[in-house]
Amino acid sequence: MTETPIHSFVTNDVDESIAIGSRLFNDHRVRPVHAHAAFSYSLTAARVGTIAFGRLRYGCEVSVDVAGTEDSYAVSVPSTGTIRFHGRGADAESTPELATIGGPVDRVSLSGWAADDESLAMIWFNRRALEADLGRLLGIDAPALIAFPRLLDLRDGRGAEWYAYATTMIDSVGRSGALAVNPLLASQVSSILSTGLLLAAEHQYRSALDAPPAPQAPATVRRAMHFIEDNVREPITVPDIAASVGSSVRALNRGFKEHLGTSPLAYLTRVRMEGAHRELLSGAPEDTSVSQIATSWGFYHFGRFAARYRELHGISPSEALRSSNPRR
């Protein structure tokens, strides 16, 4: 398995910091506001699937000019203080409670980082992938440019929920064995942050996302079930399942609820759990382990897997493996 590369850099050289940040995020220029300030740049970030996220610091007050780009959306949140943005013909101030959303062809200037411990959390989205995700949610072709507002309120509601997920993933970068940067979870991590942003922020498609979906035909649900069963060991997501049957995510969720009394994700988890159960009962303890079997079926949080397994079968996964028939 190829590990997700973690980008971790520290430099006191302004030009080097520009080269590093431009490679991972967007082209930009940096200038310390005060000539003799102690410039100290650090960046820890990762690319996971179609997104990138991390934290950067400058160590002193700087002015940053970000070039316009056709291929990305980005969310920025300072850890403390205020970052001032100018773009789209208007000024805005980002704080720990108000994230700034930048879009394609969005040339902006920003300044701040007066304290050496101030950092900026950044989540970068590939434009085509985010717009394709929106299309799959709505069951339409990839839509045109998403008109996000300049600011996203993180104080409560969906904005706060989304940023809680994002913060967990950003803070895991650089931590050994972190699930958020595990390649097997790349599509799920991308989906959580992308779909969450689409549901948390206001834009021209938000009312369509919030509207009740049309009923889903039983035949479509059956095809989705077959797709899940045929691909259960693959790192598939609910958008993948919906796309395989030509449905929107919302319509498929409603169809599963109406005809099966469950959700596509719950059904996928159930099929995986059944597969893990069969393998535990047929496996040999000297040849495999509970963690190997759980991971092979898409379960990476072993404590939750064990608790759910005991709830379903009345014994622990390790007990099931030990009770398996030895090879003859």
N, C-alpha and C positions, 0 to 999 in steps of 0.2 A: 504493500500500500504506500503510495507517495504521500509524504507529509505536506500539509499546507505551509508554504513558506511564510515565515514571520519576518517582517521588515522592522528592524530595530537599529536606529542610527542616533549618534550624538556627535555634534560638531560645533565649533565656534566660528566657522567660516560661513559667511552669508551666502556666497555663490554656491558652495557645496550644499547648503540647506535647500536652495532653490532647485538644484538638480535632483535632489532626493525626493522632495515633495512633488515635483512635476512628473516624475516617473510613476508615482503611485496614484496621484490624484489628477489635478489639472495644471496646465502651464500657469505660472504666476511669477511675480517679482516681489522681493522683500526689501524693506529699508528701515533700519533702526531710526526711530524718531529723534533720539538724542545721539549726537556724534560719538560720545565717549561711553555709551552704555555698554554694559557687560552682556553681549549677545551670546546666548547659549541655547542652541537648538537641539531638541530631542524629538524623536518620532518612534512610536511603536504601533504597528498596524499590520493587518493581514488582508489578503484577498481571499474571499470564500465564495465560490460560485460566481455569480454575476455582480457581486458587491464587494466593497472594501470598507473597512472600518478601523478606527484606532484613535490615538490621542497625540497631539503635538504641543510643544512648548517652545517659546522663543527666549524666555528669561529676561526680557525687557520689553518696553513699549515699542511696537513696530507698526509700520504701514504696509499693507499687502495689496497688490493689484492682481486680480485673478482674470486671466484672459477668457473671453467668451468661448464656448465649446458647443458643438452640435450633439455630442454623444453622451451626456450625463445629466443626472440630477444629484444634488448633494444637500445633506442636512448638517448644520453646524451648531454646536452648543458649548458655550464657555463654562468652565468649572466654577469660576467666581467672577465677580465684576461684570463689565459690559464690553462687548465687542460692537463697534459701530460699522454699519454697512451702508454703502451708497451704490445703488444700481436700479435699473428699471425706472430711472427718473425720480426716485424717491429715497429717503433715508430711513433706516430702521436700526433699532438697537436690540441685539441679542443678549439675553441673560441666561442664567441657569434655569429659568422658568419659561423662557421664550426662545425656541429654536428658529434659526433662519433656514429657509429652503431656497436653494438656488437651482435654476433650470437651464436647459440648453440655450445657447446664444445669450447667456446672461453674464455680461462683463461687470464685475463688481470691484469696489475698493473697500477695504476694511482696516480698522486700526484698533489697537488695544494692547492687552498683555502688559499692563503697567507693573504688575507684581511678578517676581520671578517664579512663583509657584502656580501661576495661572496657566491652565491648559485649555485646549479646544478639542472637544470630541467631534469626530467627523464620520459620517456614513455616506459613502459614495455609491450611486446606483447607475448601472449601465442603462442608458436611455431606452434602447430597443428592447431589452429584457423587461424593464419595468412596464413599458407600454404593452408588450405582449402579455404580461401577467394580467394587466387590466382587461385586455381583450378576452382572455380565457375566463376571467371572473364573470364577464358580462355575456359571454358566448358570441362575440363579434370579432371581426378582424381587428388587428392592432390599431388602436385609435390614434388620432393626431396628438400633437403636443398637449401634455397635461398642464393646465393652468393652475399650479399650486399658488397659494398666497405667500407673501414674503415671510410671515411668521407663523409658527405652530405653537399653540399654548400647551405647555407641559405640566400645568398645575393640577389638572384633574381630567376626568373623563378618558376618552380614547387616547389623547395625546400623552397623558401620564402613563397609561398602560403600555403604549408602544415604546416609550422611552425607557421604561423599566426593563423591557426585553433587550433593547439596544444596549443599555448600560451594562447589563449582565454579560453580553457578548463582547463588548469593547474591553471591559475589565479582565476578561479571560485571556486576551491576547498576551502572549509571552509566558503564560502559565503552562507548565509541562502537562501534557495529556488532556488539555481542555477540550471539552466536547464541541464547543462553538467553532473550533478551527479543525475539527476532524473531517477529512475529506469525505467520509461516508455520510456525513450530515450536511454537506455543502448545499445541496438543493433545498433541504428543509430550512436551514438557517436563512438562505436567500429568500425563501418563500415567506417565512415569518416576518422578516423586516420589510419586504416589498409589499406584501398584502396588507400588513399592519399599517404602513404609511398611507396606502390608498384608502383605507377605512378610517384613519385618524384625521387626515387633513381634508380641508374643504377644497373642492375643485369641480369642474363642470360635469364630471361623471359621478359625483358622490351620491346624488339623489337616486340615480339608477342602481348603484350598489346597495343602497338602503331599502329599495323597493322590494316587496315580496316577489320571489321568483315564480315563474309559471310552473305548473305541475309537470313532473317528469314521467314519461311513459314507462310502464314496467319492463318493456323490452330493453330500453336503455339501461335500466338498473341491472338487468341480467347480464348485459354485455360488460358493464363496469365490474360486476362480481367476477366474471370470467377473466377480465384483465388483471384484477387483483390476484386471483389464484394462480395465473400464469406467470406473474412477475413478483410474487410475494417476497423473494429474496433480494430483489433489486431495491435501490434507495428511491422508490417512487413516492410521490406526494399526491395530495388530493387534486391539485391542478393537473398533474400528469394523467390521473385517472379520468378526470372530466374531459381532457383533450382527446383521450383515446376513443371516446364514444361521441365526440362532437357536442358536448354539453357545456354549459357554464357551471362553475363550482357551486353557485347558490342553488341552481335547479337540481343538480345531482344530489346535494345535501337534502333538499326537500323530498326528492324521489325516494331516497333511502329511508328517510324518516317515515314517509307515508306507507311504503310497501314492505319495509323490513323492520321498522321501529328502531332504527339505529342510524349512525352516520357512516359515510365512506371510511373515515379514519378509524372509527371503532371497529368496523368490519375488517379492515386491513389488520388492525392489531389482533383481533380475534383469530384470524387465519394464521398469522405469524405465531401466536401463542399455541395454537393447535399443532403446528409444525414442530415447534420447540418441544412440546410435550411428547410427541411421537419419537423424536430423536433422543430425548432423555431416557425414554423407556427402552429404546433399542441400542443405546450406546454402551460402550465398555469404559468403566471408570479409569482403567489404565491407559486408555488411548485418547481420551478427551476430557473436558472439564465443563462445568456449568457455564462459566464465563465464555468459553469458546462457542458453545451451542447457542447461548443467548445472543452473542454478538452476530453470529452467522444468520440469525433470524431478525436482526434489526433492533435488538434491545441493548442499549448501552448504559442504562442506569440499572445496575444489578440489584440494588435494594428494592426498587419498585417492581422489577421483574419477579423477584422472589416473593414479594408480598402478594402480587396479583396471582402468581402461580399457586401459592398456598390457598388463597381465597377460592380458586377454581377447583383445585384437586385435593385439598385437605392435607397435603404433605409439601415439604420444601423441594425445590429442584434438586438439591444434593441428595435428598432421600430417594427421589425418583431415579436418579442416575445410579445410586448404589443398589437399588432393587432391580435394575435391568438384568436381563438374562445374560450370563457370560457366554462368550463365544466357545464353540465346541470345535 
